[in-house]
């Protein structure tokens, strides 16, 4: 059933992300009722040459993450996981086709693999290892369950709008972690505020957490470090390492920054960058496909950017989806926009009492970047088959969930 406008607004508020198509009805429904309802296939950047020390193997996996499939294949071939390369990560709760590269194995060994939930579709030699980003895009076929046929024309209308204007390139809510606070952790790292970081990372229990972790976090809030360590869950190993360090130093909170690994620090800072980007994109949503003087235009397919001196001159390139307005992922070397777009970028930094120089964090290289405010959806169509079926192609790194969010709005 199509959702009411009241329900639509409730869901929109819950997600805290607006919709480009917010004036169009939504269809509601359910995604991923079963893995077969969500199919994704990699579009290769190039085909294997037929020679070389690597074997490019196309697999179809069901109900497995990319890393889980790699582990199973490596174990079956008695090789290291590191010998297997991949171009992208694919959802576990889905049927997915992707290519892996396997170093120094025979075609026969690969073709005779017989593993649960993994089919070998083809195998050929190639000279180099597959690395992240070595793909032209992804093709999706998705079924939305628990809707009626009246939802189909709504989905078609939404897809038409997205095909014309582009899909808002928001960072999804999972970027901000199970506690919804990775962005806050990133901001405290930038500010080098150890007190607030420890409180947010280790303390402040949330209602959805289990009683044991709530109790442990409450002890942190009361600075009872030894007691908190005694009951801290073993599965929260990164957090536990910080608790141990603070307890050993008798409550010295700055030690948290020293014992936290750089990969986690980068993730937290990235979440803070994402929050600021989402805010700027929200304010730009009604001009998603329109350039402004001073914009930093992102050149699709090249990853390069340039400052727009005349929006009138460059707009035809945006209409052709060759370029798009972009937002900053703030860092030490971020190219900021000029004119009114630049003023808004500087205002959001000022509202957080930050400058680009503040993104200098020991152990990290936060250079910054530009991210397009939209991404292109190709060959989009919808039809009915025991639910609303939607198919489309997206560029690397673009999330199908953003497309489905616009259609379903729940």
C-alpha positions as CSV (number, residue, x, y, z in Angstrom):
1,X,0.0,0.0,0.0
2,X,1.2,3.5,-0.8
3,X,2.2,5.3,2.4
4,X,0.2,8.3,3.7
5,X,1.9,11.7,3.7
6,X,1.9,11.7,7.5
7,X,3.7,8.3,7.6
8,X,6.0,9.6,4.8
9,X,7.0,12.7,6.9
10,X,7.6,10.5,10.0
11,X,9.9,8.2,8.1
12,X,11.7,11.1,6.5
13,X,12.2,12.7,10.0
14,X,13.5,9.4,11.3
15,X,16.1,9.1,8.6
16,X,17.0,12.8,9.0
17,X,17.7,13.0,5.2
18,X,15.4,14.8,2.8
19,X,14.3,13.5,-0.5
20,X,14.8,15.1,-3.9
21,X,11.3,13.7,-4.8
22,X,9.7,14.7,-1.6
23,X,6.7,16.3,-3.5
24,X,6.0,12.9,-5.1
25,X,4.2,10.1,-3.4
26,X,6.1,7.1,-1.9
27,X,5.3,3.4,-2.2
28,X,6.6,2.1,1.1
29,X,7.1,-1.6,1.0
30,X,9.8,-3.9,2.2
31,X,13.3,-4.6,0.8
32,X,15.3,-7.8,0.9
33,X,12.5,-10.0,2.1
34,X,14.8,-12.7,0.7
35,X,18.2,-12.6,-0.9
36,X,16.7,-13.2,-4.4
37,X,14.8,-9.9,-4.1
38,X,18.1,-8.0,-4.4
39,X,20.4,-8.8,-7.3
40,X,23.5,-6.9,-8.2
41,X,26.1,-7.6,-10.9
42,X,29.4,-5.8,-11.5
43,X,30.0,-4.1,-14.8
44,X,33.7,-4.8,-15.5
45,X,36.1,-2.0,-16.3
46,X,38.0,-4.4,-18.6
47,X,38.0,-8.0,-19.5
48,X,40.8,-10.5,-18.7
49,X,43.4,-10.8,-21.4
50,X,43.7,-14.6,-21.3
51,X,47.3,-14.6,-20.0
52,X,49.1,-13.8,-16.8
53,X,49.7,-15.1,-13.3
54,X,46.2,-14.1,-12.0
55,X,43.0,-15.9,-12.6
56,X,39.9,-13.7,-12.9
57,X,37.0,-15.7,-11.7
58,X,33.4,-14.5,-11.9
59,X,31.3,-15.8,-9.1
60,X,27.6,-15.7,-8.1
61,X,27.2,-15.8,-4.4
62,X,24.0,-15.9,-2.3
63,X,23.7,-14.7,1.3
64,X,27.5,-14.1,1.7
65,X,29.5,-10.9,2.0
66,X,32.5,-10.4,-0.3
67,X,34.9,-11.1,2.5
68,X,33.1,-14.2,3.5
69,X,33.2,-15.5,-0.1
70,X,37.0,-14.7,-0.2
71,X,37.6,-16.6,3.0
72,X,35.8,-19.7,1.7
73,X,37.6,-19.7,-1.6
74,X,41.0,-19.1,0.0
75,X,40.4,-22.0,2.4
76,X,39.3,-24.3,-0.4
77,X,42.4,-23.5,-2.4
78,X,44.7,-23.5,0.6
79,X,46.0,-20.0,-0.1
80,X,46.1,-16.7,1.8
81,X,43.1,-14.3,1.7
82,X,45.6,-11.7,0.5
83,X,46.1,-13.6,-2.7
84,X,42.6,-12.7,-3.8
85,X,41.7,-9.3,-5.1
86,X,38.3,-7.7,-5.5
87,X,37.0,-4.5,-7.3
88,X,34.1,-3.8,-5.0
89,X,32.2,-5.0,-1.9
90,X,28.9,-6.6,-2.4
91,X,25.9,-7.0,0.0
92,X,25.6,-10.2,2.0
93,X,21.8,-10.3,2.0
94,X,21.5,-10.5,-1.8
95,X,22.4,-12.5,-4.9
96,X,25.5,-10.9,-6.3
97,X,27.8,-11.5,-9.3
98,X,31.3,-10.1,-9.0
99,X,34.8,-10.9,-10.3
100,X,37.7,-11.8,-8.1
101,X,41.4,-12.2,-9.0
102,X,43.3,-15.1,-7.6
103,X,47.1,-15.2,-7.7
104,X,49.1,-18.2,-8.9
105,X,46.4,-20.8,-9.2
106,X,45.4,-23.0,-12.1
107,X,42.2,-22.6,-14.0
108,X,41.4,-26.3,-13.2
109,X,41.7,-25.7,-9.5
110,X,39.3,-22.7,-9.8
111,X,36.8,-24.4,-12.1
112,X,36.5,-27.4,-9.9
113,X,35.6,-25.4,-6.8
114,X,32.3,-26.6,-5.3
115,X,31.3,-24.4,-2.4
116,X,27.9,-23.7,-0.7
117,X,26.2,-20.6,-2.0
118,X,29.1,-19.8,-4.5
119,X,28.8,-20.6,-8.2
120,X,31.8,-20.3,-10.5
121,X,30.6,-18.7,-13.7
122,X,33.8,-18.2,-15.6
123,X,37.6,-18.1,-15.2
124,X,40.4,-16.6,-17.3
125,X,44.0,-15.5,-16.8
126,X,45.0,-11.9,-16.5
127,X,48.2,-10.0,-15.8
128,X,47.3,-7.9,-12.8
129,X,45.4,-8.2,-9.5
130,X,42.0,-6.7,-9.2
131,X,41.9,-3.7,-6.8
132,X,39.2,-1.6,-5.3
133,X,37.5,0.6,-7.9
134,X,38.5,-1.6,-10.9
135,X,34.9,-1.7,-12.2
136,X,32.7,0.5,-14.5
137,X,29.7,0.2,-12.3
138,X,27.0,-2.1,-10.9
139,X,23.7,-3.3,-12.3
140,X,20.8,-3.8,-9.9
141,X,17.5,-5.7,-10.1
142,X,15.4,-5.2,-7.0
143,X,12.0,-6.3,-5.8
144,X,9.9,-4.3,-3.4
145,X,7.6,-6.6,-1.5
146,X,4.4,-5.7,0.5
147,X,3.1,-3.2,-2.1
148,X,0.1,-3.2,-4.5
149,X,0.1,-2.5,-8.2
150,X,-0.9,1.1,-7.6
151,X,2.8,1.6,-6.5
152,X,4.2,0.9,-10.0
153,X,3.4,4.2,-11.7
154,X,4.7,6.1,-8.7
155,X,8.0,4.2,-8.9
156,X,8.2,5.0,-12.6
157,X,7.6,8.7,-12.0
158,X,10.3,8.8,-9.3
159,X,12.8,7.0,-11.5
160,X,12.1,9.5,-14.4
161,X,12.9,12.4,-12.0
162,X,16.1,10.8,-10.8
163,X,17.2,9.9,-14.3
164,X,16.8,13.5,-15.3
165,X,18.2,15.3,-12.3
166,X,20.5,12.7,-10.7
167,X,20.3,11.0,-7.3
168,X,21.3,12.9,-4.2
169,X,24.7,11.6,-3.2
170,X,24.0,11.5,0.6
171,X,26.0,9.4,3.0
172,X,23.6,6.9,4.5
173,X,22.8,6.5,8.2
174,X,25.0,3.4,8.5
175,X,28.0,5.8,8.0
176,X,27.3,7.0,11.5
177,X,27.4,3.6,13.3
178,X,25.1,1.6,15.5
179,X,25.1,4.4,18.1
180,X,24.7,7.1,15.5
181,X,27.6,9.0,16.9
182,X,30.7,8.3,14.7
183,X,30.4,11.9,13.4
184,X,30.6,13.2,16.9
185,X,33.6,11.1,17.6
186,X,35.3,12.5,14.5
187,X,34.6,16.0,15.6
188,X,36.1,15.4,19.0
189,X,39.2,14.0,17.4
190,X,39.5,17.1,15.2
191,X,39.1,19.3,18.3
192,X,41.5,17.0,20.3
193,X,38.9,17.0,23.1
194,X,39.7,13.8,25.0
195,X,37.1,14.4,27.7
196,X,34.2,14.5,25.2
197,X,35.7,11.7,23.1
198,X,35.8,9.3,26.0
199,X,32.4,10.2,27.1
200,X,30.9,9.7,23.6
201,X,33.0,6.5,22.8
202,X,32.8,4.7,26.1
203,X,30.0,6.3,28.2
204,X,26.5,7.6,27.7
205,X,24.5,4.3,27.5
206,X,21.8,4.2,24.9
207,X,18.3,2.5,25.3
208,X,18.8,0.1,22.4
209,X,22.0,-1.4,24.0
210,X,22.0,-4.6,26.1
211,X,21.8,-4.2,29.9
212,X,25.4,-5.3,30.4
213,X,26.9,-2.7,28.1
214,X,24.6,0.0,29.5
215,X,25.8,-0.9,33.0
216,X,29.5,-0.7,31.8
217,X,28.9,2.6,30.1
218,X,27.3,4.0,33.2
219,X,30.4,3.1,35.2
220,X,32.5,5.0,32.6
221,X,30.2,8.1,33.1
222,X,31.0,7.8,36.8
223,X,34.8,7.5,36.2
224,X,34.8,4.1,37.9
225,X,37.4,2.7,35.5
226,X,38.4,-0.5,37.2
227,X,34.8,-1.6,37.8
228,X,33.9,-0.7,34.2
229,X,36.9,-2.8,32.9
230,X,35.8,-5.8,35.0
231,X,32.4,-5.9,33.3
232,X,33.3,-4.6,29.9
233,X,32.1,-7.0,27.1
234,X,34.9,-8.9,25.4
235,X,33.4,-8.4,22.0
236,X,33.9,-4.6,22.2
237,X,37.7,-5.1,21.9
238,X,38.7,-1.6,20.5
239,X,36.7,0.1,23.2
240,X,38.1,-2.2,25.9
241,X,41.7,-1.4,24.8
242,X,40.9,2.3,25.6
243,X,39.4,1.4,29.0
244,X,42.5,-0.6,29.9
245,X,44.8,2.3,29.0
246,X,42.8,4.8,31.0
247,X,42.6,2.5,34.0
248,X,46.3,1.9,33.9
249,X,47.1,5.6,33.8
250,X,44.6,6.3,36.6
251,X,42.2,8.3,34.5
252,X,44.4,10.1,32.0
253,X,41.9,10.6,29.2
254,X,44.4,11.7,26.5
255,X,45.8,8.2,26.4
256,X,42.6,7.3,24.4
257,X,44.0,9.1,21.3
258,X,47.3,7.2,21.6
259,X,45.9,3.7,21.8
260,X,43.2,4.0,19.3
261,X,44.3,2.7,15.9
262,X,44.6,5.0,12.9
263,X,42.0,3.1,10.9
264,X,39.3,3.8,13.5
265,X,40.4,7.4,13.8
266,X,40.1,7.8,10.0
267,X,36.7,6.2,10.1
268,X,35.5,8.6,12.8
269,X,36.9,11.7,11.0
270,X,35.3,10.5,7.7
271,X,31.9,10.3,9.5
272,X,32.3,13.9,10.6
273,X,33.2,15.0,7.1
274,X,30.2,13.1,5.9
275,X,27.9,14.9,8.3
276,X,29.1,18.3,7.1
277,X,28.7,17.2,3.4
278,X,25.2,16.0,4.1
279,X,24.2,19.3,5.6
280,X,25.5,21.2,2.6
281,X,23.8,18.8,0.2
282,X,20.5,19.2,2.1
283,X,20.7,23.0,1.6
284,X,21.5,22.4,-2.1
285,X,18.8,19.8,-2.9
286,X,16.5,22.1,-4.8
287,X,19.3,23.1,-7.1
288,X,21.0,19.7,-7.4
289,X,21.5,19.8,-11.1
290,X,22.1,23.6,-11.4
291,X,25.5,25.1,-11.3
292,X,26.2,28.4,-9.6
293,X,29.0,30.9,-10.1
294,X,31.9,29.8,-7.8
295,X,30.9,26.2,-7.6
296,X,33.5,23.5,-7.7
297,X,32.4,21.3,-10.5
298,X,33.2,17.6,-10.3
299,X,34.1,16.0,-13.7
300,X,32.4,12.5,-13.8
301,X,34.6,9.8,-15.0
302,X,37.8,11.6,-14.2
303,X,37.5,12.6,-10.6
304,X,38.9,16.0,-11.3
305,X,37.4,19.3,-10.2
306,X,37.5,23.0,-11.3
307,X,36.0,26.3,-10.1
308,X,33.1,27.4,-12.2
309,X,33.7,31.0,-13.4
310,X,30.4,31.2,-15.3
311,X,27.5,28.9,-14.5
312,X,25.8,30.0,-17.7
313,X,28.7,28.8,-19.8
314,X,29.1,25.5,-18.0
315,X,25.5,24.5,-17.4
316,X,25.1,22.6,-20.7
317,X,27.9,20.2,-19.5
318,X,25.9,19.7,-16.3
319,X,22.7,19.1,-18.3
320,X,24.6,16.4,-20.2
321,X,25.7,15.0,-16.8
322,X,29.4,15.5,-17.8
323,X,29.9,17.6,-14.6
324,X,28.0,18.2,-11.4
325,X,28.2,20.7,-8.5
326,X,30.2,19.2,-5.6
327,X,30.6,19.6,-1.9
328,X,33.7,19.4,0.3
329,X,35.0,16.6,2.4
330,X,36.9,19.0,4.5
331,X,40.6,18.5,5.0
332,X,43.9,20.3,5.0
333,X,44.1,20.6,1.2
334,X,40.4,20.9,0.3
335,X,39.6,23.1,-2.7
336,X,36.9,25.4,-1.4
337,X,34.2,26.9,-3.7
338,X,34.1,30.7,-4.4
339,X,31.2,33.1,-4.4
340,X,27.9,32.1,-2.7
341,X,28.7,28.4,-2.7
342,X,32.0,29.1,-1.1
343,X,30.5,31.4,1.5
344,X,28.2,28.5,2.6
345,X,31.1,26.1,2.9
346,X,33.0,28.6,5.1
347,X,29.9,29.3,7.2
348,X,29.5,25.7,8.1
349,X,33.1,25.5,9.3
350,X,32.6,28.7,11.2
351,X,29.5,27.3,12.9
352,X,31.6,24.5,14.2
353,X,34.4,27.0,15.2
354,X,36.8,25.1,12.8
355,X,39.2,25.9,10.0
356,X,40.9,23.6,7.5
357,X,44.0,23.8,9.6
358,X,42.2,22.0,12.4
359,X,42.0,18.9,10.3
360,X,45.6,18.1,11.2
361,X,45.4,15.1,13.4
362,X,48.6,13.2,14.6
363,X,48.9,9.9,12.6
364,X,46.4,10.8,10.0
365,X,46.6,12.5,6.6
366,X,43.3,14.3,6.1
367,X,43.9,16.0,2.8
368,X,40.2,16.4,2.0
369,X,38.4,16.0,-1.3
370,X,35.4,17.0,-3.4
371,X,32.3,14.8,-3.7
372,X,29.6,15.3,-6.4
373,X,26.3,16.3,-5.0
374,X,24.6,13.8,-7.3
375,X,25.3,10.6,-9.2
376,X,23.9,9.3,-12.4
377,X,21.4,6.5,-12.7
378,X,21.2,4.7,-16.1
379,X,18.8,2.4,-17.8
380,X,16.2,2.8,-15.1
381,X,12.9,1.0,-15.4
382,X,10.2,-0.6,-13.3
383,X,7.6,-3.3,-13.8
384,X,5.4,-5.6,-11.8
385,X,6.3,-9.2,-10.8
386,X,5.0,-10.2,-7.4
387,X,6.0,-6.8,-6.2
388,X,7.5,-3.7,-7.8
389,X,10.6,-4.6,-9.7
390,X,13.2,-1.9,-10.3
391,X,16.4,-2.1,-12.4
392,X,19.1,0.4,-13.0
393,X,22.9,0.9,-13.4
394,X,25.0,3.0,-11.0
395,X,28.6,4.2,-11.1
396,X,31.2,2.7,-8.7
397,X,30.7,3.8,-5.1
398,X,27.1,4.9,-5.6
399,X,24.5,3.2,-3.3
400,X,21.3,1.6,-4.6
401,X,19.8,2.3,-1.2
402,X,19.7,6.0,-2.0
403,X,17.7,5.2,-5.1
404,X,15.3,3.0,-3.2
405,X,15.0,5.6,-0.4
406,X,13.6,8.1,-3.0
407,X,11.1,5.5,-4.3
408,X,10.0,3.9,-0.9
409,X,10.6,6.8,1.5
410,X,10.5,4.5,4.5
